Amino acid sequence: MNTKKEIDLIKERNARVEIDKAWETSWVRRGIIAILTYLVIVLFFFSAGLPNQFVNALVPTAGFLLSTLSLGVVKKIWLERIYKK
């Protein structure tokens, strides 16, 4: 394989990786997961006969959102203190 072709393949791969990274950290993705989490928990609470299903389902959904917000901070600390190369 010639060098030009190899460089083009690497650039294509890098573009795909950047797109995947943007999706993984996007608010759209987090929002969709939060909505789906909320709906599944509401359905579970209904099937379990628990009271206040709509309000109580907010707690685990909020926990998910808070955990995604803190991951950036945890990653930064991990990179600086533990994953030193």
NULUM-756918 format. One line per field, with one value per residue: residue number from 1; residue in one letter; x, y, z of N, C-alpha, C, O in turn. Coordinates in steps of 0.02 Angstrom, whole numbers. Layout:
BEGIN
num [NUM,...]
residu [a,...]
n.u [X,...]
n.v [Y,...]
n.w [Z,...]
ca.u [X,...]
ca.v [Y,...]
ca.w [Z,...]
c.u [X,...]
c.v [Y,...]
c.w [Z,...]
o.u [X,...]
o.v [Y,...]
o.w [Z,...]
***
This chain:
BEGIN
num [1,2,3,4,5,6,7,8,9,10,11,12,13,14,15,16,17,18,19,20,21,22,23,24,25,26,27,28,29,30,31,32,33,34,35,36,37,38,39,40,41,42,43,44,45,46,47,48,49,50,51,52,53,54,55,56,57,58,59,60,61,62,63,64,65,66,67,68,69,70,71,72,73,74,75,76,77,78,79,80,81,82,83,84,85]
residu [m,n,t,k,k,e,i,d,l,i,k,e,r,n,a,r,v,e,i,d,k,a,w,e,t,s,w,v,r,r,g,i,i,a,i,l,t,y,l,v,i,v,l,f,f,f,s,a,g,l,p,n,q,f,v,n,a,l,v,p,t,a,g,f,l,l,s,t,l,s,l,g,v,v,k,k,i,w,l,e,r,i,y,k,k]
n.u [42,27,101,21,-109,-115,-107,-226,-319,-293,-332,-469,-508,-477,-569,-689,-673,-672,-803,-874,-830,-882,-1019,-1029,-1007,-1107,-1247,-1367,-1366,-1354,-1474,-1570,-1544,-1574,-1712,-1761,-1721,-1799,-1929,-1928,-1910,-2025,-2122,-2084,-2107,-2246,-2286,-2242,-2326,-2297,-2307,-2330,-2263,-2215,-2148,-2057,-1978,-1894,-1783,-1683,-1656,-1606,-1492,-1421,-1394,-1316,-1207,-1151,-1109,-1008,-911,-818,-736,-685,-617,-518,-443,-402,-323,-220,-164,-157,-145,-20,100]
n.v [-59,111,263,379,325,257,366,432,335,336,467,458,365,438,543,472,429,552,595,494,519,648,618,533,621,713,822,787,647,614,669,591,465,493,521,398,317,372,342,200,173,232,147,27,61,79,-53,-118,-67,44,200,370,370,450,557,493,427,523,531,422,456,586,554,482,585,673,590,579,708,721,635,690,769,671,593,683,699,566,549,641,598,458,390,422,435]
n.w [0,-40,27,23,15,137,226,194,237,375,405,376,473,590,576,593,725,793,768,835,966,986,984,1096,1201,1189,1227,1174,1163,1300,1345,1276,1330,1464,1456,1408,1515,1618,1571,1569,1705,1760,1702,1764,1900,1895,1862,1975,2067,2144,2234,2173,2043,1935,1995,2081,1989,1944,2026,2004,1871,1880,1952,1856,1762,1840,1865,1738,1718,1812,1768,1678,1760,1845,1751,1710,1828,1844,1728,1754,1877,1887,1763,1710,1585]
ca.u [0,70,98,-38,-169,-113,-124,-298,-355,-285,-374,-538,-518,-477,-633,-740,-661,-694,-876,-896,-816,-930,-1083,-1025,-1008,-1159,-1306,-1422,-1361,-1371,-1546,-1607,-1535,-1611,-1784,-1775,-1714,-1858,-1987,-1922,-1920,-2097,-2157,-2068,-2142,-2317,-2296,-2230,-2378,-2269,-2341,-2296,-2216,-2184,-2102,-2003,-1933,-1846,-1723,-1629,-1640,-1561,-1429,-1385,-1368,-1261,-1149,-1119,-1075,-948,-861,-765,-691,-651,-570,-461,-402,-372,-270,-165,-133,-150,-125,40,143]
ca.v [0,170,308,423,285,246,429,442,289,361,526,435,336,493,578,430,431,618,595,451,555,702,589,507,676,762,829,752,577,612,683,533,412,513,512,326,293,394,304,131,172,244,84,-20,81,63,-126,-139,-38,94,265,429,343,502,596,450,408,577,522,387,492,641,522,468,648,697,547,595,773,715,592,731,788,610,574,729,680,501,559,678,567,385,365,457,395]
ca.w [0,-43,85,15,32,210,259,184,281,443,411,379,539,638,570,625,797,816,767,890,1028,991,1001,1164,1250,1171,1269,1141,1185,1371,1352,1253,1381,1524,1441,1407,1584,1654,1548,1592,1777,1771,1687,1817,1960,1884,1866,2044,2109,2189,2230,2144,1994,1894,2036,2106,1934,1933,2067,1968,1810,1900,1969,1793,1733,1882,1856,1674,1725,1853,1736,1649,1814,1867,1698,1712,1886,1829,1679,1784,1935,1884,1697,1686,1541]
c.u [45,56,37,-102,-172,-132,-198,-340,-351,-329,-448,-554,-521,-543,-689,-734,-685,-769,-903,-886,-866,-999,-1082,-1030,-1064,-1217,-1365,-1423,-1380,-1446,-1588,-1603,-1575,-1686,-1802,-1770,-1776,-1919,-1986,-1935,-1993,-2136,-2145,-2107,-2217,-2328,-2285,-2282,-2353,-2304,-2297,-2244,-2179,-2133,-2043,-1955,-1883,-1780,-1669,-1609,-1592,-1493,-1388,-1354,-1310,-1198,-1113,-1083,-1010,-894,-804,-713,-651,-600,-508,-415,-366,-314,-209,-127,-117,-121,-65,80,213]
c.v [62,217,353,387,273,309,443,397,311,422,507,405,389,532,538,431,497,622,553,486,611,675,565,562,726,763,793,679,570,623,623,477,429,503,438,295,310,352,231,127,185,181,32,-3,67,-12,-152,-111,12,161,318,410,398,543,554,428,464,566,483,422,550,612,506,532,676,655,562,662,766,673,632,751,727,588,618,712,614,508,592,637,492,362,402,410,420]
c.w [0,16,82,36,107,248,253,229,354,454,416,448,593,636,604,701,827,819,825,958,1039,1012,1074,1216,1237,1221,1239,1164,1258,1382,1331,1304,1444,1514,1441,1476,1624,1635,1572,1667,1795,1757,1741,1881,1954,1893,1936,2092,2159,2181,2196,2091,1956,1933,2058,2051,1918,1970,2030,1903,1826,1920,1908,1766,1775,1873,1790,1677,1763,1819,1704,1701,1837,1815,1700,1770,1872,1780,1711,1837,1926,1818,1670,1642,1543]
o.u [95,4,5,-143,-226,-169,-230,-390,-400,-360,-485,-607,-565,-568,-731,-784,-715,-797,-950,-929,-890,-1033,-1131,-1056,-1067,-1233,-1410,-1475,-1419,-1477,-1637,-1653,-1605,-1721,-1852,-1810,-1803,-1956,-2037,-1969,-2020,-2180,-2191,-2136,-2249,-2375,-2314,-2283,-2384,-2329,-2236,-2186,-2119,-2081,-1985,-1897,-1834,-1728,-1613,-1551,-1544,-1441,-1327,-1295,-1261,-1143,-1052,-1032,-961,-836,-747,-653,-590,-545,-452,-354,-307,-262,-152,-66,-69,-77,-60,94,256]
o.v [65,212,365,415,277,305,465,419,306,429,537,419,387,552,566,434,498,650,573,481,621,705,577,549,777,712,771,653,526,589,606,445,385,479,418,252,268,330,204,80,153,162,-3,-47,47,-33,-203,-129,23,177,311,432,393,561,575,413,452,588,507,417,561,643,516,533,699,681,559,672,801,676,609,750,732,567,594,710,607,477,574,642,467,319,412,353,394]
o.w [36,50,133,71,137,297,301,257,391,507,455,477,636,689,638,736,880,866,859,1001,1095,1053,1110,1271,1271,1252,1276,1183,1277,1424,1365,1320,1474,1559,1470,1494,1660,1679,1594,1690,1839,1797,1761,1912,2003,1927,1955,2151,2211,2127,2191,2095,1945,1906,2053,2065,1883,1947,2024,1882,1789,1906,1908,1748,1746,1874,1786,1644,1748,1840,1704,1687,1847,1833,1694,1761,1887,1790,1696,1842,1955,1816,1609,1661,1509]
***
